[in-house]
Amino acid sequence: MLIIMRDHASQAEVDHVVERLREAGAEAHLSVGEVKTIIGVIGEREIIYALEMEGVAGVEEVVRVLKPYKLVSRDFQPEDTVIRVGTTTVGGGAFAMIAGPCSIESEEQLFSTARAVKAAGATMLRGGAYKPRSSPYAFQGMGLDGLKLLRAAGDEVGLPVVTEVLDVRDAEKVAEWADVLQVGARNMQNFMMLDELGTFRKPILLKRGLSATIEELLSAAEYVLKGGNRDLILCERGIRTFETYTRNTLDLAAVAALKALTHLPVIVDPSHATGRRELISPMCRASVATGADGLMVEVHIDPEHARCDGPQSLRPEEFSALVRDLAPLVTLEGRTFGGEA
């Protein structure tokens, strides 16, 4: 349920509504705009729908939302969420360029890549320290040592760092070293982890599951916002279909739909979506045109010898050319890299 307060409702009126909700056993989540305050009501449906809030002072309208997600919807917050990560921002016109290797392999590999993507115009550095692999015999990442290298590389080049959390037991440890915590496609519906990350005060990057619907992705995001963490970035990374030429099928219609349904920033990962180096640049251009708030691209200094996802990784010079090609398109869409003027 959403309670829409009258224009310029007083703080006392808002506080009174919140208190009424708490007395009834419901949670209140506030979205405060310049003119209106919208209160998202979370709790058992029977309790919420039994509340008579229409006649309470300061209340303009009560909307009973049937969607399974509420806090992530534009009904709750019409304005775009803008997320600040260090010196850069995502959303609200700020376009993110997140780049780096799929897997952290060595100090030389990571630092060389970090310097290259920074010089090319990346706004954040990505790198996998813990890797979920389909085969138990594949390289699983460097773990804590990789986290430390990622932090050091980010600090050296002046970029915030993004890395994946594989297990709820590792979340606090990863949060010590990373600026943005990524939830991968395999963990999109790991509700225990999402609940835990909702209590963190660091941005979360949530990837769409391999076969997840748009509603399931938004419902997963709702878990994080319900816990109190409003800094969440959605990522379209392709879904599994009958097609075998590409690694997945990049669903750009989902990007446009998400931009209409939610106030959260939406970025695209064309590397995992296509799995093919030659398709990354055209899919990046298409993503910008679709309204995406950013891109996540895999970059490796020596893709032929990469221990993970070499065929879908750009070389540094290819990434630099990509950023140059995208710059006029980003400007045309009314966006700026990382919020810079």
Secondary structure, 3 states (H helix, E strand, C coil): CEEEECCCCCHHHHHHHHHHHHHCCCEEEEEECCCCEEEEEECCHHHHHHCCCCCCCCEEEEECCCCCCCCCECCCCCCCCCEEECCEEEECCEEEEEEECCCCCCHHHHHHHHHHHHHHCCCEEECCCCCCCCCCCCCCCCCHHHHHHHHHHHHHHCCCEEEECCCHHHHHHHHHHCCEEEECHHHCCCHHHHHHHCCCCCCEEEECCCCCCHHHHHHHHHHHHHCCCCCEEEEECCECCCCCCCCCECCHHHHHHHHHHECCCEEECHHHHHCCHHHHHHHHHHHHHHCCCEEEEEECCCHHHCCCCHHHCECHHHHHHHHHHHHHHHHHCCCEECCCC
